[in-house]
Amino acid sequence: MALAKAITLVENRKKDYKNLLEGIYPLTGKALKIGITGSPGSGKSSLIEKMIAGLKAQGLPIAVLAVDPSSPLTGGALLGDRLRMIQHSNDANVFIRSIANRGHLGGLSLSTHEIVDLLQASGKEIIIIETVGVGQSEVDIINVADVVLMVLNPDSGDEIQIFKAGIIEIADIFVINKSDLGGSDNKIGEIRNYFATTAKPPQIFATSVKENKGISELLAGIKQFQQEESGRIDEKRANIKRNYVEKIVAERFREEMRLDSGIADMLQTAAAANPFQLADRIVQKLKTGGIHDKKN
Amino acid sequence: MALAKAITLVENRKKDYKNLLEGIYPLTGKALKIGITGSPGSGKSSLIEKMIAGLKAQGLPIAVLAVDPSSPLTGGALLGDRLRMIQHSNDANVFIRSIANRGHLGGLSLSTHEIVDLLQASGKEIIIIETVGVGQSEVDIINVADVVLMVLNPDSGDEIQIFKAGIIEIADIFVINKSDLGGSDNKIGEIRNYFATTAKPPQIFATSVKENKGISELLAGIKQFQQEESGRIDEKRANIKRNYVEKIVAERFREEMRLDSGIADMLQTAAAANPFQLADRIVQKLKTGGIHDKKN
């Protein structure tokens, strides 16, 4: 309950959210963050349900964060809705939360990172971050996850083309889900082929939620990645942190822009102004009169 | 040719790109910007091909910008590849270009806006901006387009759920493409129903590229929107410009962060640092020692 409240406070940028984040910071950094991406309909939510069952058997406190890029306008939460229906949602050891991309510049990844930190601080040892679609949201997963799973289906045709265009490269582990449909070997072959010249090709697993197959192998594969690629995970975490610091800096300036009534007035004139000159004036104003300027 | 070179210069942030953008600014603001979004496979590219044919008949210089969110890592350009295959690509009056989302914080919309400005300055009167997928990229279209078209298909099932979660609300005009498949009336009914309580519901058109139906009606609908909703377009343009100024400000600080070797050194220590204290120190450094600080 306290965790859910803390997340809402941070998401809504309520008073003291910064103190809260700074306060819990020493408690972060320990959990394994598993990012899961794949197109809608690839069966990510039910796969996660099975993964949770396996992880619970290991006695690990788990959190699932569904990052839903569906809407910046209404803050849709389709993934979360789907997840809430699954069997573990009443389990005290499994915390499930969905967050929406609010279309805020850089907002998705900043608050995702923050919520992951709150989950870590509350003692969750495994944090699963699920996202959907094609585009920026997958990429944001790089900015929080230690290991990224890409979920495909044996019969996925169109999306493999899209994945090949680059998103495929963020994946550490491939999962051919719905393997009961048949044809996973072909898909595995395609992926192997794509990585034929890669020194360390990613692991590939075939899973079936329906037939309850391949899930324990997948969990073992994740554990193996965690153990054998700890250098790579450390490197990822250093990048994630650098990125986080840059985003905090950007947000501080954005916040100053919002809070500075002089700048708000300047922005009101934007329609008629030369945007470059106006930007210059705002930069100067932020540098000389900002609320974070300790000299004042 | 000069236009293509100018776009590359701006996209790659080559020396003098800022002077170029500032120089062409007085020539911008006149074109009609049409944003087109919809899921992969909804037939956007072939619809655009037909729209171009209709617009060319009116003697208008046209540009198509395909914003491809596929990859920040390799900069995939699927939409552009598809567009380049269409018949107008050798036509001097039709300029086609694809740009990739490089995963740069705010980068997509900033450079999209800039390229739209270059196209306007070069005399293009109609600029079509195409994007694909579900998520941030649709939303970025709001940050450049005067009118947003949402392309659906009569048989689209899963995506309507996603669209309903909020993306639907950015659309000014709905297009039920592939109407030859049958069932467009149902889809039109669903959309009407969704907007039943809206004071000014969006226009809806059924189109078929295969049967060459509904395209001229769609073009007339866009023209009607341009004429009857000029107040709304002005309001959109004011928001777009405010947003653009805010992004220029954010980019100037990011640029300073990149160029300041002291900050680069500070970021190198991020893995071991408290991110909030480090961000504070960087904010201070940007305020006192930044390259844009005219006092120095």
HADDOCK unambig.tbl for C-alpha pairs under 7 A between the chains (distance, minus, plus):
assign (segid A and resid 22 and name CA) (segid B and resid 276 and name CA) 6.76 0.50 0.50
assign (segid A and resid 69 and name CA) (segid B and resid 135 and name CA) 4.80 0.50 0.50
assign (segid A and resid 69 and name CA) (segid B and resid 136 and name CA) 6.82 0.50 0.50
assign (segid A and resid 70 and name CA) (segid B and resid 134 and name CA) 6.43 0.50 0.50
assign (segid A and resid 70 and name CA) (segid B and resid 135 and name CA) 5.39 0.50 0.50
assign (segid A and resid 70 and name CA) (segid B and resid 162 and name CA) 6.30 0.50 0.50
assign (segid A and resid 70 and name CA) (segid B and resid 165 and name CA) 6.10 0.50 0.50
assign (segid A and resid 70 and name CA) (segid B and resid 166 and name CA) 6.53 0.50 0.50
assign (segid A and resid 70 and name CA) (segid B and resid 167 and name CA) 6.64 0.50 0.50
assign (segid A and resid 71 and name CA) (segid B and resid 135 and name CA) 6.75 0.50 0.50
assign (segid A and resid 71 and name CA) (segid B and resid 165 and name CA) 6.24 0.50 0.50
assign (segid A and resid 71 and name CA) (segid B and resid 166 and name CA) 4.74 0.50 0.50
assign (segid A and resid 71 and name CA) (segid B and resid 167 and name CA) 5.53 0.50 0.50
assign (segid A and resid 73 and name CA) (segid B and resid 166 and name CA) 5.93 0.50 0.50
assign (segid A and resid 74 and name CA) (segid B and resid 166 and name CA) 5.41 0.50 0.50
assign (segid A and resid 76 and name CA) (segid B and resid 165 and name CA) 4.87 0.50 0.50
assign (segid A and resid 76 and name CA) (segid B and resid 166 and name CA) 6.32 0.50 0.50
assign (segid A and resid 103 and name CA) (segid B and resid 136 and name CA) 6.63 0.50 0.50
assign (segid A and resid 105 and name CA) (segid B and resid 106 and name CA) 5.99 0.50 0.50
assign (segid A and resid 106 and name CA) (segid B and resid 105 and name CA) 5.98 0.50 0.50
assign (segid A and resid 106 and name CA) (segid B and resid 106 and name CA) 6.82 0.50 0.50
assign (segid A and resid 133 and name CA) (segid B and resid 133 and name CA) 6.68 0.50 0.50
assign (segid A and resid 133 and name CA) (segid B and resid 134 and name CA) 5.71 0.50 0.50
assign (segid A and resid 134 and name CA) (segid B and resid 70 and name CA) 6.47 0.50 0.50
assign (segid A and resid 134 and name CA) (segid B and resid 133 and name CA) 5.70 0.50 0.50
assign (segid A and resid 134 and name CA) (segid B and resid 134 and name CA) 6.54 0.50 0.50
assign (segid A and resid 135 and name CA) (segid B and resid 69 and name CA) 4.86 0.50 0.50
assign (segid A and resid 135 and name CA) (segid B and resid 70 and name CA) 5.34 0.50 0.50
assign (segid A and resid 135 and name CA) (segid B and resid 71 and name CA) 6.74 0.50 0.50
assign (segid A and resid 136 and name CA) (segid B and resid 69 and name CA) 6.76 0.50 0.50
assign (segid A and resid 136 and name CA) (segid B and resid 103 and name CA) 6.71 0.50 0.50
assign (segid A and resid 136 and name CA) (segid B and resid 136 and name CA) 6.49 0.50 0.50
assign (segid A and resid 162 and name CA) (segid B and resid 70 and name CA) 6.39 0.50 0.50
assign (segid A and resid 165 and name CA) (segid B and resid 70 and name CA) 6.16 0.50 0.50
assign (segid A and resid 165 and name CA) (segid B and resid 71 and name CA) 6.29 0.50 0.50
assign (segid A and resid 165 and name CA) (segid B and resid 76 and name CA) 4.88 0.50 0.50
assign (segid A and resid 166 and name CA) (segid B and resid 70 and name CA) 6.60 0.50 0.50
assign (segid A and resid 166 and name CA) (segid B and resid 71 and name CA) 4.81 0.50 0.50
assign (segid A and resid 166 and name CA) (segid B and resid 73 and name CA) 5.94 0.50 0.50
assign (segid A and resid 166 and name CA) (segid B and resid 74 and name CA) 5.41 0.50 0.50
assign (segid A and resid 166 and name CA) (segid B and resid 76 and name CA) 6.35 0.50 0.50
assign (segid A and resid 167 and name CA) (segid B and resid 70 and name CA) 6.68 0.50 0.50
assign (segid A and resid 167 and name CA) (segid B and resid 71 and name CA) 5.56 0.50 0.50
assign (segid A and resid 238 and name CA) (segid B and resid 270 and name CA) 6.82 0.50 0.50
assign (segid A and resid 238 and name CA) (segid B and resid 271 and name CA) 4.69 0.50 0.50
assign (segid A and resid 241 and name CA) (segid B and resid 270 and name CA) 6.09 0.50 0.50
assign (segid A and resid 241 and name CA) (segid B and resid 271 and name CA) 6.06 0.50 0.50
assign (segid A and resid 242 and name CA) (segid B and resid 267 and name CA) 5.90 0.50 0.50
assign (segid A and resid 242 and name CA) (segid B and resid 270 and name CA) 5.41 0.50 0.50
assign (segid A and resid 245 and name CA) (segid B and resid 275 and name CA) 5.38 0.50 0.50
assign (segid A and resid 245 and name CA) (segid B and resid 279 and name CA) 5.54 0.50 0.50
assign (segid A and resid 248 and name CA) (segid B and resid 279 and name CA) 6.18 0.50 0.50
assign (segid A and resid 249 and name CA) (segid B and resid 279 and name CA) 5.29 0.50 0.50
assign (segid A and resid 249 and name CA) (segid B and resid 283 and name CA) 6.14 0.50 0.50
assign (segid A and resid 250 and name CA) (segid B and resid 250 and name CA) 6.74 0.50 0.50
assign (segid A and resid 267 and name CA) (segid B and resid 242 and name CA) 5.91 0.50 0.50
assign (segid A and resid 270 and name CA) (segid B and resid 238 and name CA) 6.84 0.50 0.50
assign (segid A and resid 270 and name CA) (segid B and resid 241 and name CA) 6.12 0.50 0.50
assign (segid A and resid 270 and name CA) (segid B and resid 242 and name CA) 5.44 0.50 0.50
assign (segid A and resid 271 and name CA) (segid B and resid 238 and name CA) 4.71 0.50 0.50
assign (segid A and resid 271 and name CA) (segid B and resid 241 and name CA) 6.07 0.50 0.50
assign (segid A and resid 275 and name CA) (segid B and resid 245 and name CA) 5.38 0.50 0.50
assign (segid A and resid 276 and name CA) (segid B and resid 22 and name CA) 6.76 0.50 0.50
assign (segid A and resid 279 and name CA) (segid B and resid 245 and name CA) 5.53 0.50 0.50
assign (segid A and resid 279 and name CA) (segid B and resid 248 and name CA) 6.18 0.50 0.50
assign (segid A and resid 279 and name CA) (segid B and resid 249 and name CA) 5.30 0.50 0.50
assign (segid A and resid 283 and name CA) (segid B and resid 249 and name CA) 6.16 0.50 0.50
assign (segid A and resid 284 and name CA) (segid B and resid 293 and name CA) 6.88 0.50 0.50
assign (segid A and resid 287 and name CA) (segid B and resid 287 and name CA) 4.74 0.50 0.50
assign (segid A and resid 293 and name CA) (segid B and resid 284 and name CA) 6.88 0.50 0.50
